């Protein structure tokens, strides 16, 4: 489910759809006039941004850490509605830093790089773990030989 929250040029709420299913989202967005569409950046957001461009919209992706200051604190907490309102507020800021929309090949390359980086980190952790265990084992063996 997606929450859609739209502001007009004056910053007033123009449209609110608290629940739009994944299947209904493309048709719903295609039926809207061309707008700036703000989204938190994630791998799925790049897919949606490419799709929304085909409908004449201007998608803008933002890192979640830049959106979170615009969330309403208090009783409501973090939910789809407060997230969509925060994204609307954040996307209108003149100095907001946006993430470039990646095409499929760029996303595939990023996936490979992140997977490789994960393997490297895992390998380093394994070496560090086995190295420290072998050192403690050598110390225990040395201590046993010294006592006889």
Secondary structure, 3 states (H helix, E strand, C coil): CEEEEEECCCCCEEEEEEEECHHHHHHHHHCCCCCEEEEECCHHHHHHHHHHHHCCCEEEEECHHHHHHHCCCCCCCCCHHHHHHHHHHHHCCCCCCCECCCCHHHHHHHHHHHHHHHHHHHHHHHHHHHHHHHHHHHHHHHHHHHCC
